[in-house]
């Protein structure tokens, strides 16, 4: 498998995140990171000296030319957050954002157009021309 493939596919039992109390046939992956994205998150954590108790927060916020945009930063878990893990990275997502992120895979790309995290979200109906916002 290539480095860009999801950790959930490489180590499904330990890295994939599933709905609790779901039947085995009905299990659904909530949010996952590719191996490359997880590596980059851990690299950023180390370079910035970010404490281990902080998780990677994935958030959907209103705004952008298409209506919604993604936000990633390190944060503490709140009472209303869902805690997830993928490729050894602990993540937190608020319930509202989770509705828009179910099934999303986060990758890290580094190319001529720039470098950054890219969201492969199956819920998106359209994106803006620059790719920084989306519509569901």
Secondary structure, 3 states (H helix, E strand, C coil): CCCCCEHHHHCHHHHCCECCCCCHHHCCECEEEEHHHHHHHHHHHHHHCCCCCCEEEEEEEECCCCCEEEEEEEECCCCCEEEEEECCEEEEEEHHHHHHHCCEEEEEEEECCEEEEEEECCCCCEECCCCCCEEC
